[in-house]
Amino acid sequence: MSTPPVTWVKAAAGSAYDVDNLPYAVFSTAESGPRIGVRIGDHVLDLGAAATALRPDWTVLLDTAALNPLMADGPATWAAVRSWAVELLTDTAYRDRVRLVPLADATLRLPFEVADYVDYYASVDHATNVGRIFRPDGDALMPNWRHLPVGYHGRAGSIVVSGTPVRRPAGQRKAPTDPAPSYGPSLRLDIEAELGFVVGRSVPLGQRVATSEFAETVFGVTGVNDWSSRDIQAWEYVPLGPNLGKSFATTVSAWVTPLAALEHARVDLPGQDPAVLPYLQEEGPSGYDIDVEVEVNGTVVARPPYSCMYWSPAQMLAHLTVNGASLRVGDFYASGTISGPEKHQRGSFLELSWGGKETWTADGQERTFLEDGDEVVLRYSAPGARGRIGLGEVRGKILPTV
């Protein structure tokens, strides 16, 4: 892998958003409507305007309000557009021919039209912690957990872009000691720090996707906060799993980082025992060395490492389609909570508070779950060609129930 050339954009070289990164976003300004751009330093390169001026054949892909048309054009186009963006940002001949928008002047939007959404449970440390919290006298992991990536089908219409306020959900709650359920605002509102994968390929019903097809199927990754109401979830989830405890909001980053930017972050999985079935087998490094930072009201409370995940994104994709389920451009699946073996690496407050029995500290206050007015920020970074690259942030502030 060669080192990318040097950008002419002021202060971008050597930053977390140099030309070895170039995540995509959909943005608008006071003067222009939504179109696609890539981040370079603290600016957005307007790819929609560049296509109109320099590559009119790509206008339909780039001067548009969602990444879906670009994704649908396939991996050859993904590579060509990325290479062109690097050229625009490194060849000084383009300095006065392209438009750079300061981030402060850009309104970032949901970057893709979400088709379907599946959320997994791919961290062995998270699953073990949850099992120990809820089944202290039983097995931490259910019998199927090490044989397949466990997941549930989420609500695509509740996916929102970073910065969108999150309203505290209300619903049925029942503590173990309560004689009957009651209705009211969630009292155990939580986060789940996750990584999401954006599908850029359609696959017809009845056709399976192999793990080896991951790079030609997934366009890129994005940070995810799968907000969770633990008390609503606890009462409703038997026997069919999460529903209203999850469907009120899932926040994603405004930036979609292409897989090509993460080649230096590829690592081996920690190990899988027992051996997986043939359709889940992979060759070569299949995990990612991505660090996550969980911040509440300005205080970093956890640092979950994605490199600890048990199931790989390619395995999740293969399992999603092994029964013949179709894929559509804009389908989206997430890893489930990212947690490591240490307490400071837990990616949910359910784990940090050990089911509400312990406290963690944010802004000088002892906490268990989220309170109204809290603002949570998830930040992601990974090794790049020249140092660490940024994968954007996932931000959300809790508003009271109406």
C-alpha positions as CSV (number, residue, x, y, z in Angstrom):
1,M,0.0,0.0,0.0
2,S,1.6,3.2,-1.1
3,T,1.6,6.5,0.9
4,P,-0.9,9.0,-0.5
5,P,0.4,12.2,-2.0
6,V,0.4,15.5,0.1
7,T,-2.7,17.6,0.1
8,W,-2.7,21.3,-0.7
9,V,-5.5,22.0,1.8
10,K,-4.2,24.2,4.6
11,A,-3.8,22.3,7.9
12,A,-5.2,19.1,6.6
13,A,-1.9,17.3,6.0
14,G,-1.1,15.1,9.0
15,S,-4.5,15.5,10.5
16,A,-7.1,12.8,11.3
17,Y,-8.8,13.8,8.1
18,D,-6.0,13.7,5.5
19,V,-6.3,12.2,2.0
20,D,-5.7,8.7,3.4
21,N,-9.2,9.0,5.0
22,L,-11.8,11.0,3.0
23,P,-15.0,9.9,4.6
24,Y,-18.2,10.7,2.8
25,A,-21.1,12.9,4.0
26,V,-24.2,14.5,2.6
27,F,-24.2,18.2,3.4
28,S,-26.0,21.5,2.6
29,T,-25.2,25.2,3.1
30,A,-27.2,28.4,3.3
31,E,-26.6,28.8,-0.5
32,S,-26.9,25.2,-1.8
33,G,-29.0,22.1,-1.3
34,P,-27.9,18.6,-0.2
35,R,-25.1,17.0,-2.1
36,I,-22.2,14.6,-1.4
37,G,-18.9,15.7,-0.1
38,V,-15.7,14.3,1.5
39,R,-14.0,15.6,4.6
40,I,-10.5,17.0,4.3
41,G,-9.1,18.6,7.5
42,D,-11.8,21.0,8.8
43,H,-13.4,21.4,5.4
44,V,-15.8,19.5,3.1
45,L,-14.9,19.1,-0.5
46,D,-18.0,19.7,-2.5
47,L,-18.1,16.6,-4.8
48,G,-21.5,17.5,-6.2
49,A,-20.2,20.9,-7.5
50,A,-16.9,19.3,-8.7
51,A,-18.8,16.7,-10.7
52,T,-21.0,19.3,-12.3
53,A,-17.9,21.3,-13.4
54,L,-15.4,18.6,-14.1
55,R,-17.1,15.2,-14.4
56,P,-20.7,15.7,-15.6
57,D,-21.1,11.9,-16.1
58,W,-20.9,11.6,-12.3
59,T,-23.3,14.4,-11.5
60,V,-26.2,12.0,-11.0
61,L,-24.1,10.1,-8.4
62,L,-22.6,13.0,-6.5
63,D,-24.9,16.0,-6.8
64,T,-27.6,14.2,-4.9
65,A,-29.0,14.0,-1.4
66,A,-27.9,10.5,-0.5
67,L,-25.0,8.1,-1.0
68,N,-27.3,5.4,-2.5
69,P,-26.8,6.2,-6.2
70,L,-23.0,6.2,-5.8
71,M,-23.1,3.0,-3.7
72,A,-25.4,1.3,-6.3
73,D,-22.9,2.0,-9.1
74,G,-20.5,-0.6,-7.6
75,P,-17.0,-1.1,-6.4
76,A,-15.2,0.1,-9.5
77,T,-17.0,3.4,-9.3
78,W,-16.3,3.6,-5.5
79,A,-12.6,3.3,-6.3
80,A,-12.6,5.7,-9.2
81,V,-14.4,8.4,-7.2
82,R,-12.1,8.0,-4.3
83,S,-9.1,8.3,-6.6
84,W,-10.5,11.4,-8.2
85,A,-11.1,13.0,-4.8
86,V,-7.5,12.4,-3.9
87,E,-6.4,13.9,-7.2
88,L,-8.6,17.0,-6.6
89,L,-7.1,17.5,-3.2
90,T,-3.4,16.9,-4.0
91,D,-3.0,18.4,-7.5
92,T,-2.6,22.2,-7.0
93,A,-4.1,22.7,-10.5
94,Y,-7.5,22.1,-8.9
95,R,-7.0,24.6,-6.0
96,D,-9.1,27.3,-7.6
97,R,-11.5,24.9,-9.5
98,V,-13.1,23.1,-6.6
99,R,-15.2,24.3,-3.7
100,L,-14.1,23.8,-0.1
101,V,-16.8,24.4,2.6
102,P,-15.7,25.1,6.2
103,L,-17.3,22.5,8.5
104,A,-18.8,25.3,10.5
105,D,-20.8,26.4,7.4
106,A,-22.0,22.9,6.5
107,T,-25.2,21.2,7.7
108,L,-24.6,17.5,7.9
109,R,-27.5,15.2,7.0
110,L,-28.3,11.5,7.2
111,P,-25.8,10.3,4.6
112,F,-27.8,7.4,3.1
113,E,-31.4,6.3,2.7
114,V,-31.8,3.4,5.1
115,A,-33.4,0.3,3.7
116,D,-33.3,-2.4,6.4
117,Y,-31.5,-2.4,9.7
118,V,-30.1,-5.4,11.6
119,D,-28.3,-5.1,15.0
120,Y,-25.9,-7.8,16.2
121,Y,-24.5,-8.9,19.5
122,A,-20.9,-9.6,18.4
123,S,-18.8,-8.8,21.5
124,V,-18.1,-11.8,23.7
125,D,-17.1,-9.5,26.6
126,H,-20.4,-7.5,26.3
127,A,-22.5,-10.7,25.9
128,T,-20.7,-12.3,28.9
129,N,-21.2,-9.2,31.1
130,V,-24.9,-9.1,30.3
131,G,-25.3,-12.8,30.9
132,R,-23.6,-12.4,34.3
133,I,-25.8,-9.4,35.2
134,F,-29.1,-11.1,34.4
135,R,-28.2,-14.8,35.0
136,P,-25.7,-14.7,37.9
137,D,-26.3,-18.4,38.7
138,G,-26.4,-19.6,35.1
139,D,-24.3,-19.7,32.0
140,A,-23.2,-16.3,30.9
141,L,-23.5,-17.2,27.2
142,M,-26.5,-18.9,25.6
143,P,-25.7,-22.2,23.9
144,N,-25.9,-20.7,20.4
145,W,-23.7,-17.6,21.0
146,R,-20.4,-19.0,19.8
147,H,-21.9,-20.8,16.8
148,L,-23.6,-17.8,15.1
149,P,-23.8,-14.0,15.2
150,V,-26.9,-13.3,17.2
151,G,-29.0,-10.3,16.0
152,Y,-32.4,-8.7,15.8
153,H,-34.2,-6.8,13.1
154,G,-34.4,-3.1,14.0
155,R,-36.5,-0.1,12.9
156,A,-34.9,1.6,9.9
157,G,-37.2,4.7,10.2
158,S,-35.7,5.5,13.7
159,I,-32.2,5.9,12.5
160,V,-31.1,9.6,12.8
161,V,-27.9,11.5,12.1
162,S,-25.5,12.7,14.8
163,G,-26.6,15.8,16.5
164,T,-30.3,14.9,16.5
165,P,-31.8,15.2,20.0
166,V,-33.2,12.0,21.5
167,R,-36.5,12.1,23.3
168,R,-36.6,9.9,26.5
169,P,-39.0,7.1,25.6
170,A,-42.0,6.1,27.6
171,G,-43.6,2.6,27.8
172,Q,-44.5,-0.3,30.0
173,R,-42.0,-1.0,32.8
174,K,-42.1,-3.7,35.5
175,A,-39.4,-4.2,38.1
176,P,-39.1,-7.8,39.5
177,T,-40.7,-6.7,42.8
178,D,-43.7,-4.9,41.1
179,P,-47.0,-6.7,41.2
180,A,-48.0,-5.4,37.8
181,P,-46.5,-3.2,35.0
182,S,-46.9,0.6,34.9
183,Y,-46.6,3.1,32.2
184,G,-44.1,6.0,32.2
185,P,-40.8,7.5,31.1
186,S,-37.9,5.1,30.9
187,L,-35.9,5.1,34.2
188,R,-32.9,3.1,32.8
189,L,-32.0,4.9,29.6
190,D,-28.7,3.6,28.2
191,I,-26.3,3.8,25.2
192,E,-24.6,1.1,23.1
193,A,-21.4,2.1,21.4
194,E,-21.3,0.2,18.1
195,L,-19.9,0.2,14.6
196,G,-22.2,0.1,11.6
197,F,-21.8,-1.2,8.1
198,V,-23.5,0.3,5.1
199,V,-24.4,-2.1,2.3
200,G,-23.8,-0.8,-1.2
201,R,-25.0,-3.8,-3.2
202,S,-28.4,-5.4,-4.0
203,V,-28.7,-9.1,-3.8
204,P,-31.9,-10.9,-4.9
205,L,-34.0,-13.0,-2.6
206,G,-32.7,-16.6,-2.4
207,Q,-29.0,-15.7,-3.1
208,R,-26.4,-15.9,-0.3
209,V,-23.4,-13.7,0.2
210,A,-20.1,-15.3,1.1
211,T,-17.6,-13.8,3.7
212,S,-15.2,-13.3,0.7
213,E,-17.7,-10.9,-0.8
214,F,-17.6,-8.4,2.1
215,A,-15.5,-5.8,0.4
216,E,-17.6,-5.7,-2.8
217,T,-20.8,-5.6,-0.8
218,V,-20.2,-3.1,2.1
219,F,-19.5,0.5,1.0
220,G,-18.2,1.7,4.3
221,V,-18.5,2.0,8.1
222,T,-20.1,4.5,10.5
223,G,-20.3,5.0,14.2
224,V,-23.5,4.0,15.9
225,N,-25.2,4.7,19.2
226,D,-28.0,2.2,19.7
227,W,-29.9,4.0,22.4
228,S,-31.6,1.5,24.7
229,S,-34.3,1.6,27.4
230,R,-33.3,-1.2,29.7
231,D,-36.5,-1.2,31.8
232,I,-38.8,-1.2,28.7
233,Q,-36.6,-3.8,27.1
234,A,-36.5,-6.1,30.2
235,W,-40.3,-6.3,30.4
236,E,-41.0,-6.7,26.7
237,Y,-38.2,-8.8,25.2
238,V,-39.4,-12.3,26.3
239,P,-39.8,-14.3,24.0
240,L,-39.2,-12.3,20.8
241,G,-36.4,-10.0,21.7
242,P,-35.9,-6.2,21.5
243,N,-38.7,-4.0,20.2
244,L,-39.8,-0.7,21.8
245,G,-36.8,-0.6,24.1
246,K,-34.6,0.0,21.0
247,S,-36.8,1.4,18.2
248,F,-37.2,5.0,19.5
249,A,-33.8,6.1,18.2
250,T,-30.5,4.9,16.8
251,T,-28.0,7.6,16.0
252,V,-25.3,7.2,13.3
253,S,-22.4,9.4,12.3
254,A,-22.8,11.9,9.5
255,W,-19.6,10.4,8.0
256,V,-19.3,7.1,6.2
257,T,-15.7,5.9,6.0
258,P,-15.0,3.8,3.0
259,L,-13.4,0.4,3.6
260,A,-10.4,1.5,1.5
261,A,-9.5,4.0,4.3
262,L,-9.3,1.1,6.8
263,E,-6.8,-1.2,5.1
264,H,-4.2,-0.3,7.7
265,A,-6.7,-1.1,10.5
266,R,-7.2,-4.8,9.5
267,V,-6.3,-7.2,12.3
268,D,-7.0,-10.8,13.1
269,L,-9.9,-11.8,15.3
270,P,-9.1,-12.7,18.9
271,G,-10.0,-16.3,18.1
272,Q,-13.1,-18.4,17.7
273,D,-13.8,-21.6,19.6
274,P,-15.4,-23.9,18.6
275,A,-14.6,-23.7,14.9
276,V,-17.3,-22.0,12.9
277,L,-19.4,-23.6,10.2
278,P,-18.0,-23.4,6.6
279,Y,-20.2,-20.5,5.5
280,L,-18.7,-18.3,8.3
281,Q,-15.1,-19.2,7.7
282,E,-12.7,-16.5,6.5
283,E,-9.1,-16.1,5.3
284,G,-6.7,-13.4,6.4
285,P,-7.3,-10.6,8.9
286,S,-11.1,-10.0,9.3
287,G,-11.3,-7.7,12.3
288,Y,-10.6,-4.0,12.7
289,D,-8.4,-2.0,15.1
290,I,-10.8,0.8,15.8
291,D,-10.9,2.7,19.1
292,V,-14.0,4.2,20.5
293,E,-14.3,7.0,23.1
294,V,-17.5,7.4,25.1
295,E,-18.0,10.9,26.5
296,V,-20.8,12.1,28.8
297,N,-21.2,15.8,29.4
298,G,-17.5,16.4,28.5
299,T,-16.1,13.5,30.6
300,V,-14.7,10.4,28.9
301,V,-16.2,7.4,30.8
302,A,-15.1,4.5,28.7
303,R,-12.8,3.5,25.8
304,P,-14.2,0.3,24.1
305,P,-11.8,-1.4,21.6
306,Y,-13.4,-2.9,18.4
307,S,-10.4,-5.2,18.0
308,C,-11.9,-7.4,20.8
309,M,-15.0,-8.3,18.8
310,Y,-15.7,-12.0,18.5
311,W,-17.7,-12.0,15.3
312,S,-16.3,-10.2,12.2
313,P,-18.4,-7.9,9.9
314,A,-18.0,-10.3,7.0
315,Q,-19.4,-13.1,9.2
316,M,-22.3,-10.9,10.2
317,L,-23.0,-10.2,6.5
318,A,-22.8,-13.9,5.6
319,H,-25.1,-14.9,8.4
320,L,-27.6,-12.1,7.5
321,T,-28.1,-13.7,4.0
322,V,-27.4,-17.4,4.7
323,N,-31.2,-18.1,4.7
324,G,-31.6,-16.4,1.3
325,A,-32.7,-13.0,2.7
326,S,-32.2,-10.3,0.1
327,L,-30.0,-7.2,0.3
328,R,-30.8,-3.7,-0.9
329,V,-28.5,-0.7,-1.4
330,G,-28.8,1.2,1.9
331,D,-29.2,-1.8,4.1
332,F,-27.4,-1.3,7.3
333,Y,-26.2,-3.6,10.1
334,A,-24.4,-2.8,13.3
335,S,-22.0,-4.8,15.5
336,G,-23.8,-4.6,18.8
337,T,-22.2,-3.1,21.9
338,I,-18.4,-2.9,21.7
339,S,-16.9,-3.9,25.0
340,G,-13.4,-5.2,26.1
341,P,-12.4,-7.3,29.0
342,E,-11.6,-4.3,31.4
343,K,-14.2,-2.2,33.2
344,H,-13.1,1.0,31.4
345,Q,-13.7,-0.7,28.1
346,R,-17.4,-1.4,28.6
347,G,-19.5,0.2,25.9
348,S,-22.8,0.5,27.7
349,F,-24.0,1.9,31.0
350,L,-25.7,-1.4,31.8
351,E,-22.2,-2.8,32.1
352,L,-20.5,0.2,33.6
353,S,-23.1,0.3,36.4
354,W,-23.4,-3.6,36.5
355,G,-27.1,-3.5,36.1
356,G,-27.5,-0.3,38.2
357,K,-25.7,-1.6,41.3
358,E,-22.5,0.4,40.8
359,T,-21.8,4.0,39.7
360,W,-19.6,5.7,37.2
361,T,-18.6,9.3,37.2
362,A,-19.3,12.0,34.7
363,D,-19.0,15.8,35.2
364,G,-18.2,15.1,38.8
365,Q,-21.5,13.2,39.5
366,E,-22.0,9.6,40.3
367,R,-24.3,8.0,37.8
368,T,-25.9,4.7,36.7
369,F,-28.1,5.5,33.6
370,L,-28.8,8.7,31.6
371,E,-30.6,11.8,32.9
372,D,-32.5,14.4,30.9
373,G,-30.1,17.0,29.5
374,D,-27.1,14.6,29.3
375,E,-25.2,14.7,26.0
376,V,-23.3,11.6,24.9
377,V,-20.6,11.8,22.2
378,L,-19.0,8.7,20.7
379,R,-15.7,9.2,18.9
380,Y,-13.9,6.7,16.6
381,S,-10.4,6.5,15.3
382,A,-8.2,3.9,13.6
383,P,-4.7,3.4,12.1
384,G,-4.3,5.0,8.7
385,A,-1.6,5.3,6.1
386,R,0.0,8.3,7.9
387,G,-1.2,7.9,11.5
388,R,-4.6,7.7,13.1
389,I,-7.6,8.7,11.1
390,G,-11.0,9.9,12.4
391,L,-14.2,8.1,11.7
392,G,-16.4,11.0,12.9
393,E,-18.5,11.4,16.0
394,V,-22.0,10.3,17.1
395,R,-23.6,12.9,19.3
396,G,-27.0,13.0,21.0
397,K,-28.6,15.0,23.8
398,I,-31.4,13.5,25.9
399,L,-34.7,15.5,26.0
400,P,-37.5,14.8,28.5
401,T,-40.5,12.7,27.7
402,V,-43.5,14.6,26.4
